[in-house]
Amino acid sequence: MADEKNLNEEEEMTVTLTLDDDSEIECVVLNIFSAGDREYIALLPMEGAESEEGEVYLYRYSETEDGTPVLDNIMDDDEYEIVADAFDEMLDDQEYDELVSEEDLDD
């Protein structure tokens, strides 16, 4: 289970995850997005092997009534597959938008 401990609203938003083995890892928030009828968050570790490999962590995302972020593990394989596909599609769209923008600059 991951616990959200620190959400800074500076240049880039970061969270400190506490992993199952009680180790902590600092992550950059890549995006908060919808898949199905839920919100999810994509996190990129800032240090360590996970960072070097570009491993992205996906969690369910919600907020309490006072606006405190809550992250929950995705336990269901089918749900994870839907979320991973939505994240991949979002990345593909961003890459396409960047390519189109570059072509516009070249003209």
C-alpha positions as CSV (number, residue, x, y, z in Angstrom):
1,M,0.0,0.0,0.0
2,A,1.3,3.4,-0.9
3,D,0.7,6.4,1.3
4,E,0.8,9.9,-0.1
5,K,2.8,12.0,2.3
6,N,3.9,15.2,0.6
7,L,2.3,17.0,-2.3
8,N,4.1,20.2,-3.2
9,E,2.7,22.7,-5.6
10,E,6.0,24.2,-6.9
11,E,7.5,23.8,-10.4
12,E,6.8,20.1,-10.4
13,M,4.5,18.3,-8.0
14,T,6.1,15.5,-6.1
15,V,5.0,12.8,-3.7
16,T,6.8,10.6,-1.3
17,L,5.5,7.1,-1.4
18,T,5.9,4.6,1.4
19,L,6.2,1.2,-0.1
20,D,5.1,-2.1,1.3
21,D,8.6,-2.7,2.8
22,D,8.4,0.7,4.5
23,S,11.0,2.2,2.2
24,E,10.3,5.7,0.8
25,I,10.7,6.9,-2.7
26,E,10.3,10.4,-4.0
27,C,8.3,10.6,-7.3
28,V,7.3,13.3,-9.8
29,V,3.6,13.5,-10.6
30,L,3.4,13.0,-14.4
31,N,-0.3,13.3,-14.7
32,I,-3.7,12.8,-13.1
33,F,-6.1,11.2,-15.6
34,S,-9.4,9.5,-15.9
35,A,-9.9,5.9,-17.0
36,G,-13.4,4.3,-16.8
37,D,-15.2,6.1,-14.0
38,R,-12.2,6.7,-11.7
39,E,-9.2,9.0,-11.5
40,Y,-5.7,7.7,-11.5
41,I,-2.2,9.2,-11.0
42,A,1.0,8.4,-12.9
43,L,4.2,8.8,-10.8
44,L,7.9,8.7,-12.0
45,P,10.5,7.9,-9.4
46,M,13.2,10.6,-9.1
47,E,16.1,8.3,-8.0
48,G,17.2,4.7,-8.1
49,A,16.9,1.9,-10.7
50,E,13.2,2.6,-11.2
51,S,14.1,6.2,-12.3
52,E,16.9,5.1,-14.7
53,E,14.6,2.5,-16.3
54,G,11.7,5.0,-16.7
55,E,9.4,2.8,-14.6
56,V,6.1,4.6,-14.0
57,Y,3.8,3.8,-11.0
58,L,0.1,3.9,-11.5
59,Y,-2.3,4.4,-8.5
60,R,-6.0,5.1,-8.0
61,Y,-6.3,8.8,-7.1
62,S,-9.0,10.6,-5.0
63,E,-9.2,13.4,-2.6
64,T,-10.8,13.7,0.8
65,E,-13.4,16.4,1.4
66,D,-10.7,18.8,2.5
67,G,-8.7,18.2,-0.7
68,T,-6.1,15.9,0.7
69,P,-4.8,13.5,-2.0
70,V,-5.3,9.8,-1.4
71,L,-3.5,7.1,-3.4
72,D,-4.7,3.5,-3.5
73,N,-3.1,0.4,-5.1
74,I,-4.8,-1.1,-8.1
75,M,-5.4,-4.7,-7.1
76,D,-7.4,-6.0,-10.0
77,D,-5.4,-7.1,-13.1
78,D,-8.2,-6.1,-15.5
79,E,-8.5,-2.6,-13.9
80,Y,-4.7,-2.2,-14.1
81,E,-4.7,-3.1,-17.8
82,I,-7.4,-0.5,-18.5
83,V,-5.4,2.2,-16.6
84,A,-2.1,1.2,-18.3
85,D,-3.7,1.4,-21.7
86,A,-5.3,4.8,-20.9
87,F,-1.9,6.1,-19.8
88,D,-0.1,4.7,-22.9
89,E,-2.8,6.3,-25.1
90,M,-2.3,9.6,-23.3
91,L,1.5,9.4,-23.9
92,D,0.9,8.6,-27.6
93,D,-1.4,11.7,-27.9
94,Q,1.2,13.9,-26.2
95,E,3.9,12.7,-28.6
96,Y,1.6,13.3,-31.6
97,D,0.8,16.8,-30.3
98,E,4.6,17.5,-29.9
99,L,5.3,16.3,-33.5
100,V,2.5,18.4,-34.9
101,S,3.8,21.5,-33.0
102,E,7.3,20.9,-34.3
103,E,6.0,20.6,-37.9
104,D,4.1,23.9,-37.4
105,L,7.3,25.6,-36.2
106,D,9.2,24.3,-39.3
107,D,6.7,25.9,-41.7
